[in-house]
């Protein structure tokens, strides 16, 4: 059976992630890193590669690299040196990239996460600091390549895994987790589409049960996590087909074409690069002390794993709620603020995952663009808890009005729209009595065991009260009167 | 170490330069002389001597994360042999 040939093989994948650090200035000089500026306006003699310049390391970039290293449980190196990686290309005016060769700032980390219900651990081989290159555009001018050096020198961390990933799903989840981490740490905006996070995948196959590492192919040009997954799946099929037909996988770099869903050999030169690394003499070593590490650690925000455990164990929320909330850093931070303002944690979670999220989804907004502050939501929850309104009136009538007029309190809106519910037992009791006496036949049926009629009675009382009777009190009184 | 044609070709490729036969001969000679000069250093015994990477013992010479020292686009482009109003223009290169 020809389909079976694929089940004989497994994937062996290592991922390299480049994350652009969200610093204000570049890695080794003071040029701005702001995205979208006019070409060649964020440059200086250093990033232009002029002679006689001296690089200096950006403090904030070091702190960011330590943060991601700690978040991945890695060992932070004490003495960090820099090296020149030499290659000749127009978007690298110095002729070399300043990177860390032999002394990556972090080694031996790992990342644990769940894939299809099972726990997976991916070891992190190394994390190092380096700088980005400029941007070449090949299709703007018919005769020339155009170079913009705004990006030249923007700080990066490169995060390299061990070849521990065994499926496209694991790769997808790993990248999702890395993106979540850099976003929670606020060191990178994690946007693959815009290139602030980039991924190269080293992919090989082997027969199931083997432990050897076969020749790997490096796949580039994947501008979304989904495309990384697609590229891996395409490459698996290509390599298995090749080997099954008696071919050999050759070491090469391939690009992913999102339109065809296939990987393509790139017309790069066959010979291996020779980067001629040597120590960067212009940058004295960066020494990272234990005290510094403690300080960075103390100032790190809580990461998704910690938050999930807190939400579940301390606030008593379901694991599902905790997981969904921590998928998005800004949502989690919003929720943390909300938790400080209410003691009804489950209601807080219901609101955030229910009406708030649906509103954001329907309007294509992020939580950071949401007009209601956590305090407003806490006030609304308190209004429900006080019995003055209920969840359905609050979510359908008061909440939409609050979004229109965020300056008004929920109580004010409820008063203006005449929505405050009545929990005055005396008044409701009268209505209940009226309703029951108006439908004696139904009451008989109910007493004979047709308990489903309760909904009808409640509905009638609500109608008689013009929707303002507190449903909880109504239910309680109906029960009392019907049981007698 | 001997400089042969293969090495010159490799260096030319890495530095994106092209030489004709005459130039190649001349460069071979020059490179050989340079290497011979530097090889003199091999006569010194450096057992137990750490390589000198830096000119002093400074560590942690760091910058605050501040935007500083940029030049204007016009200045940036002014030394380029070829440019337009926004970009450096270089010979068309296929994508890396």
Interface residues (C-beta under 8 A of the other chain):
Chain A: X23 X24 X25 X29 X30 X31 X32 X38 X39 X40 X41 X42 X43 X44 X45 X46 X48 X50 X56 X57 X58 X59 X60 X61 X62 X81 X86 X87 X88 X89 X90 X136 X137 X138 X140 X141 X143 X144 X145 X146 X147 X148 X149 X266 X267 X268 X269 X271 X274 X279 X281 X283 X284 X285 X286 X287
Chain B: X10 X13 X14 X15 X16 X51 X53 X54 X55 X56 X58 X59 X60 X61 X62 X63 X64 X65 X66 X67 X68 X69 X70 X71 X72 X73 X76 X77 X79 X82 X84 X86 X87 X88 X89 X90 X91 X92 X93 X94 X95 X96
